[in-house]
Amino acid sequence: MTSAKKELLKGAIAGAAAVWLMDRMTRYMYRHESQEAYEQEKEAQIGGKSVAFVAANKMAGAASVKLNDQQEYIAGKTVHYLMGVVPGALYALLRHRIKGLNKAHGLLYGLGLFIVVDELMVPAAGLASGPLAYPWQAHARGLVGHLRLGLSTDTVVRALDKVVD
């Protein structure tokens, strides 16, 4: 296996693990938010659904497919994990090629994902309302979650560096 393929594989594994870890943290934070913040966020969401589920439904709709509840759940979770796996693979591949990318142990990577993807691209793609529609708690949770994602991705990739040559 070429070194580029190894890097992509390590990053994909790290990205999946990082999504799982991020979810643990953000669910904890979500459960400790006020009812008012919860209601404001639900009102701001497209159809009351998280971004991954909105994306899954849009893709299904583009293929003229109507998802039942179980299919929507599987498709939404798949999209959610792909949103960590694909950037994780790219992070692992590019961390030695772009000076400073991994300098902060993934924190800059996580911050970049939060700003570029969550705050800019997702609303621009019509997968979420604009940032001002959401309570500050949603942004804080997103920031903390993405910093955790970045740090976890980097930590797992570095661990895999030691066992995969």
Backbone bond lengths (Angstrom), bond angles and torsions (degrees), N, CA, C in turn:
res aa  C-N    CA-C-N  psi(-1)  N-CA   C-N-CA  omega(-1)  CA-C   N-CA-C  phi
1 M - - - 1.459 - - 1.533 108.05 -
2 T 1.328 116.05 133.59 1.455 119.56 -179.08 1.521 110.23 -68.16
3 S 1.316 115.53 160.09 1.465 118.92 -179.29 1.529 111.58 -63.75
4 A 1.341 118.43 -33.96 1.467 120.58 178.23 1.530 109.97 -64.94
5 K 1.325 117.20 -41.77 1.464 120.36 178.67 1.522 110.33 -64.88
6 K 1.323 117.41 -38.81 1.463 121.22 178.10 1.526 110.73 -63.54
7 E 1.316 116.28 -43.29 1.469 120.17 178.78 1.527 110.90 -62.82
8 L 1.327 116.43 -44.57 1.467 120.28 178.91 1.524 111.08 -61.79
9 L 1.329 117.11 -42.05 1.459 121.08 179.32 1.530 111.09 -65.52
10 K 1.330 116.63 -45.49 1.471 119.51 177.74 1.521 110.84 -59.64
11 G 1.321 116.52 -43.16 1.455 120.35 -179.63 1.519 112.71 -66.44
12 A 1.330 116.75 -37.52 1.464 120.21 178.29 1.524 110.22 -64.69
13 I 1.330 117.07 -43.80 1.465 121.41 177.64 1.528 109.50 -62.37
14 A 1.319 115.61 -46.29 1.466 120.59 -179.67 1.522 110.86 -63.02
15 G 1.330 117.22 -40.51 1.463 120.90 179.63 1.517 111.99 -63.18
16 A 1.332 117.14 -41.13 1.469 120.44 178.15 1.522 110.88 -64.72
17 A 1.328 116.54 -44.89 1.469 120.24 178.53 1.522 110.40 -62.78
18 A 1.332 116.28 -39.87 1.464 120.84 -178.22 1.525 111.75 -66.83
19 V 1.334 117.79 -37.19 1.468 120.38 176.67 1.525 109.39 -62.34
20 W 1.327 116.32 -44.45 1.464 120.41 179.80 1.536 109.98 -59.77
21 L 1.330 116.60 -45.29 1.464 120.60 179.80 1.532 111.89 -67.01
22 M 1.320 116.56 -40.61 1.463 120.51 177.61 1.531 110.05 -60.64
23 D 1.323 116.32 -42.91 1.466 120.13 179.93 1.520 112.09 -59.66
24 R 1.314 117.55 -38.28 1.471 120.05 179.22 1.527 109.85 -61.09
25 M 1.328 116.23 -44.66 1.465 120.53 -177.78 1.527 111.24 -69.25
26 T 1.327 116.50 -46.99 1.457 118.43 -175.45 1.533 111.60 -69.72
27 R 1.316 118.03 -32.69 1.475 119.66 175.60 1.524 110.52 -64.48
28 Y 1.324 116.63 -40.64 1.465 120.34 177.41 1.535 109.73 -59.87
29 M 1.324 116.20 -47.47 1.461 120.30 -179.32 1.536 110.94 -64.05
30 Y 1.311 115.87 -41.42 1.458 121.52 -179.13 1.531 110.77 -60.36
31 R 1.321 116.40 -42.44 1.469 120.77 -179.14 1.527 112.42 -67.07
32 H 1.322 117.86 -18.65 1.463 121.14 -178.03 1.523 113.36 -105.26
33 E 1.319 116.61 13.65 1.462 120.37 176.46 1.531 109.95 -89.01
34 S 1.288 115.29 163.89 1.470 120.10 -179.73 1.526 110.56 -73.84
35 Q 1.315 115.41 158.15 1.465 121.47 176.55 1.527 110.04 -62.27
36 E 1.319 116.57 -36.02 1.468 121.19 179.26 1.526 111.05 -62.46
37 A 1.336 117.17 -44.53 1.463 121.08 178.51 1.533 110.15 -64.58
38 Y 1.324 116.49 -41.27 1.470 121.60 178.35 1.523 110.28 -58.64
39 E 1.320 116.53 -48.75 1.461 121.27 -177.90 1.523 111.58 -65.03
40 Q 1.342 117.24 -39.92 1.465 120.31 178.55 1.527 110.38 -64.39
41 E 1.324 116.55 -40.77 1.467 119.83 179.53 1.527 110.78 -66.52
42 K 1.326 117.54 -45.07 1.468 120.81 179.83 1.533 110.60 -60.56
43 E 1.329 116.36 -39.23 1.465 120.90 178.75 1.531 110.94 -66.00
44 A 1.319 117.01 -35.30 1.463 121.47 -178.54 1.530 112.23 -75.82
45 Q 1.322 117.41 -29.44 1.462 120.53 -178.30 1.524 110.91 -64.88
46 I 1.313 115.98 150.02 1.462 121.76 176.27 1.533 107.35 -73.13
47 G 1.314 116.87 113.60 1.456 121.08 -179.36 1.515 114.11 64.45
48 G 1.335 117.67 19.12 1.460 121.32 -179.36 1.518 113.75 70.05
49 K 1.330 116.84 20.29 1.467 121.25 -176.34 1.528 110.98 -117.18
50 S 1.326 114.81 152.97 1.463 119.39 176.77 1.532 109.92 -71.59
51 V 1.301 115.58 163.13 1.466 123.38 -174.42 1.522 112.49 -53.03
52 A 1.327 117.84 -46.11 1.465 120.67 -176.98 1.524 111.36 -61.98
53 F 1.323 117.64 -37.13 1.457 120.93 179.99 1.529 111.20 -74.26
54 V 1.315 116.88 -35.57 1.461 120.49 174.96 1.527 108.92 -63.51
55 A 1.332 117.15 -44.85 1.467 121.36 179.58 1.526 110.85 -62.84
56 A 1.319 117.31 -43.84 1.468 120.98 179.84 1.530 110.41 -60.68
57 N 1.319 116.87 -43.70 1.467 120.40 179.38 1.524 112.10 -67.11
58 K 1.331 117.15 -37.08 1.467 120.06 178.09 1.526 110.60 -65.75
59 M 1.339 116.79 -41.44 1.468 120.05 178.70 1.526 110.26 -65.25
60 A 1.307 116.61 -42.51 1.468 120.49 178.71 1.531 109.60 -63.05
61 G 1.324 116.17 -44.16 1.465 120.23 178.97 1.518 112.40 -61.33
62 A 1.327 116.78 -37.94 1.465 120.97 178.20 1.528 111.17 -63.95
63 A 1.339 116.02 -26.47 1.469 121.23 177.97 1.530 110.63 -96.60
64 S 1.341 116.86 11.30 1.468 123.28 -178.92 1.526 112.46 57.52
65 V 1.327 115.57 38.95 1.462 121.87 178.76 1.522 108.30 -115.46
66 K 1.316 116.50 134.07 1.465 122.32 175.20 1.520 107.00 -103.66
67 L 1.332 116.18 120.67 1.459 121.03 -178.22 1.518 111.02 -85.42
68 N 1.337 116.56 135.89 1.463 118.80 170.30 1.529 107.30 -80.67
69 D 1.318 118.03 177.42 1.469 121.32 -175.07 1.525 112.50 -58.35
70 Q 1.331 117.19 -44.49 1.463 120.40 -178.89 1.531 111.11 -66.61
71 Q 1.310 117.22 -43.13 1.462 120.97 178.10 1.522 111.13 -63.96
72 E 1.333 116.40 -40.53 1.455 120.26 178.52 1.527 110.58 -62.34
73 Y 1.335 116.47 -42.24 1.464 120.61 179.20 1.532 110.69 -61.11
74 I 1.312 116.74 -48.17 1.471 121.13 -179.27 1.526 110.39 -64.42
75 A 1.322 116.95 -45.46 1.467 120.70 -179.80 1.532 111.15 -64.65
76 G 1.322 116.96 -42.18 1.464 120.71 179.49 1.519 111.80 -63.99
77 K 1.324 116.64 -44.07 1.477 119.96 178.08 1.520 110.84 -65.32
78 T 1.329 117.15 -37.60 1.467 120.64 177.81 1.519 110.66 -62.25
79 V 1.317 116.83 -47.26 1.469 120.61 177.98 1.527 109.95 -60.69
80 H 1.324 116.44 -43.95 1.470 120.90 -179.75 1.535 110.76 -56.89
81 Y 1.315 116.96 -47.64 1.469 119.94 -179.82 1.523 111.83 -69.56
82 L 1.326 117.50 -36.73 1.465 119.52 177.37 1.526 111.44 -62.14
83 M 1.335 116.21 -29.89 1.467 120.12 178.65 1.533 111.95 -69.67
84 G 1.322 117.66 -11.69 1.461 122.10 172.68 1.512 112.05 -105.51
85 V 1.339 116.74 -35.96 1.462 121.81 -176.92 1.532 111.27 -67.71
86 V 1.328 117.17 -48.57 1.469 120.11 -176.19 1.536 111.61 -65.12
87 P 1.346 119.36 -51.48 1.464 117.85 176.84 1.539 112.25 -63.64
88 G 1.336 117.50 -33.38 1.469 120.59 177.81 1.514 111.38 -62.09
89 A 1.333 116.09 -41.93 1.467 120.21 177.85 1.520 110.37 -63.25
90 L 1.320 116.67 -43.37 1.474 120.34 178.88 1.528 111.28 -65.86
91 Y 1.328 116.56 -39.32 1.468 120.51 178.05 1.529 110.23 -59.28
92 A 1.322 116.64 -48.04 1.463 120.31 -178.79 1.522 110.64 -62.27
93 L 1.312 117.09 -40.55 1.463 121.00 -179.67 1.528 111.96 -67.51
94 L 1.332 116.88 -40.10 1.469 120.89 -172.28 1.529 114.53 -92.67
95 R 1.331 118.71 -11.22 1.466 120.75 -173.05 1.514 113.63 -61.40
96 H 1.327 118.35 -26.66 1.467 121.01 178.22 1.528 111.57 -96.24
97 R 1.314 116.30 -7.78 1.468 121.10 -176.51 1.527 113.01 -101.60
98 I 1.340 116.87 -25.32 1.464 121.22 179.98 1.522 107.55 -111.24
99 K 1.311 114.36 111.65 1.464 120.33 -176.00 1.525 111.24 -55.54
100 G 1.320 115.64 127.79 1.453 122.04 175.45 1.517 115.60 86.66
101 L 1.339 118.29 -6.72 1.462 120.14 -176.75 1.521 111.80 -57.55
102 N 1.325 117.16 -41.65 1.473 119.49 -178.10 1.530 112.56 -103.63
103 K 1.316 116.63 14.09 1.461 120.67 -176.65 1.535 113.26 -60.74
104 A 1.302 117.51 -38.40 1.467 121.57 -178.05 1.538 110.84 -96.66
105 H 1.325 116.22 26.03 1.474 121.97 177.56 1.520 113.25 55.66
106 G 1.325 115.76 39.89 1.452 120.68 175.78 1.520 115.45 91.97
107 L 1.326 118.05 -9.14 1.468 119.66 -178.36 1.531 112.00 -66.04
108 L 1.341 116.93 -38.97 1.468 119.25 177.81 1.521 110.77 -68.38
109 Y 1.322 116.75 -36.63 1.458 122.22 175.42 1.533 109.85 -60.56
110 G 1.309 117.49 -48.65 1.461 121.80 179.04 1.521 111.84 -62.17
111 L 1.331 116.61 -43.14 1.460 120.83 177.80 1.524 110.50 -61.98
112 G 1.326 116.33 -42.86 1.462 120.47 178.26 1.520 112.43 -61.08
113 L 1.338 116.78 -43.22 1.468 120.10 177.55 1.525 110.84 -61.70
114 F 1.323 116.22 -42.84 1.463 119.96 -179.91 1.526 110.50 -59.97
115 I 1.315 116.89 -50.43 1.467 120.42 -175.74 1.526 111.14 -69.78
116 V 1.329 116.54 -52.98 1.467 119.97 -173.17 1.527 112.14 -72.05
117 V 1.323 116.84 -47.95 1.464 119.47 -175.65 1.526 111.28 -81.86
118 D 1.336 116.77 -60.86 1.472 120.03 -173.88 1.523 113.07 -64.73
119 E 1.295 116.47 -48.34 1.458 119.74 -171.82 1.527 113.94 -86.05
120 L 1.339 118.29 -25.13 1.466 120.29 -175.59 1.525 113.77 -113.95
121 M 1.344 116.79 -58.92 1.464 120.11 -172.60 1.530 113.73 -69.96
122 V 1.319 117.04 -42.61 1.469 120.20 -177.21 1.534 111.04 -61.19
123 P 1.339 119.79 -49.15 1.477 118.22 176.48 1.534 112.08 -64.65
124 A 1.336 117.17 -38.03 1.462 120.01 -179.72 1.528 111.59 -63.53
125 A 1.328 116.91 -31.12 1.468 121.61 179.25 1.527 112.33 -82.87
126 G 1.325 117.29 -1.61 1.457 120.82 179.67 1.520 113.57 76.55
127 L 1.343 116.32 21.35 1.465 120.57 179.68 1.520 111.93 -93.80
128 A 1.315 116.69 -8.66 1.463 123.01 178.83 1.518 108.08 -157.10
129 S 1.301 115.45 160.29 1.468 120.17 173.59 1.527 108.29 -70.24
130 G 1.310 116.49 170.06 1.452 120.36 177.56 1.513 112.12 -65.31
131 P 1.318 117.82 159.22 1.463 121.97 -175.63 1.527 115.06 -55.29
132 L 1.310 118.06 -32.50 1.467 120.10 -177.29 1.527 112.84 -71.66
133 A 1.323 117.78 -14.44 1.467 121.02 179.18 1.528 112.11 -76.80
134 Y 1.312 116.93 -18.01 1.460 121.57 -174.55 1.530 111.07 -98.54
135 P 1.328 117.15 149.80 1.470 119.90 176.82 1.535 110.13 -69.94
136 W 1.317 115.76 159.40 1.469 119.87 -179.33 1.523 111.15 -59.15
137 Q 1.324 117.18 -30.27 1.465 120.87 -178.69 1.531 111.12 -62.03
138 A 1.322 117.22 -36.35 1.464 120.59 178.74 1.524 110.57 -65.17
139 H 1.327 116.44 -39.93 1.469 120.16 178.67 1.530 110.85 -69.10
140 A 1.319 116.63 -41.74 1.473 120.38 178.67 1.525 110.35 -62.82
141 R 1.321 115.91 -43.73 1.471 120.49 178.60 1.522 110.20 -63.13
142 G 1.329 116.77 -42.60 1.465 120.79 178.13 1.519 112.17 -62.75
143 L 1.323 116.60 -43.02 1.464 120.55 178.91 1.523 111.00 -63.10
144 V 1.317 116.75 -51.29 1.473 120.68 -179.32 1.529 109.87 -61.32
145 G 1.323 116.35 -43.17 1.460 119.92 179.72 1.512 112.56 -61.57
146 H 1.323 117.17 -41.79 1.459 120.12 -179.49 1.524 112.39 -73.62
147 L 1.330 117.47 -32.08 1.471 118.55 173.30 1.529 109.42 -64.26
148 R 1.326 116.49 -40.83 1.469 121.26 176.25 1.529 110.25 -62.90
149 L 1.327 116.63 -42.67 1.459 121.25 178.07 1.523 110.82 -59.38
150 G 1.320 116.82 -47.28 1.467 120.31 -179.29 1.515 112.74 -63.53
151 L 1.311 115.87 -46.59 1.466 120.58 179.35 1.527 110.74 -63.18
152 S 1.322 116.78 -42.80 1.465 120.87 -179.94 1.519 111.25 -66.52
153 T 1.337 117.36 -42.21 1.470 120.57 178.15 1.519 109.54 -58.60
154 D 1.317 117.15 -48.86 1.463 121.03 -179.08 1.529 111.36 -63.18
155 T 1.319 117.20 -42.29 1.466 121.18 -178.57 1.528 110.86 -63.11
156 V 1.334 116.90 -44.81 1.464 119.94 -179.55 1.528 110.47 -68.36
157 V 1.327 118.37 -41.09 1.470 120.70 178.18 1.529 109.99 -61.11
158 R 1.312 117.08 -43.99 1.475 120.14 179.40 1.533 110.95 -63.98
159 A 1.332 117.02 -37.71 1.474 120.07 176.46 1.524 110.34 -65.06
160 L 1.319 116.14 -42.36 1.469 119.80 178.84 1.525 112.15 -66.86
161 D 1.341 117.29 -29.45 1.467 120.55 175.09 1.523 111.44 -56.12
162 K 1.327 115.80 -32.07 1.465 120.47 -175.76 1.520 112.69 -80.23
163 V 1.348 117.02 -19.65 1.465 118.93 -177.71 1.520 113.82 -113.76
164 V 1.327 117.75 -16.64 1.475 121.37 179.41 1.514 107.29 -114.88
165 D 1.318 115.79 118.92 1.483 117.89 177.24 1.479 113.17 -109.01
